[in-house]
């Protein structure tokens, strides 16, 4: 019973601590979301660059291979 009385007597402090904990969780979630979106954007740009380089290289290989074929 004494534990329950102590919790009830410090109700305001417990509410404040819970509020601080929730605010910290929201702040961490916002920071993580920001870094996640920036990393996704960078990854998307890098993927596009790599895709273009691959297409160009495959085009060069195809041109070299077909250039050696005899013409009729």
C-alpha angles and dihedrals in degrees: 000000000000090000091054091048091051092050092049093048092054096044093130093052092049091050090050092049091049090048091052090048092051091046090051091049091051091048092050091047091051092050092048091048091052094051091043093054093046091050092048090051092050091047091050092052092047091049091052092050092049092047092052092048091050093049091049092049092048089050091053091049091049092050092049092048095048093042090065094054115105116249122225 
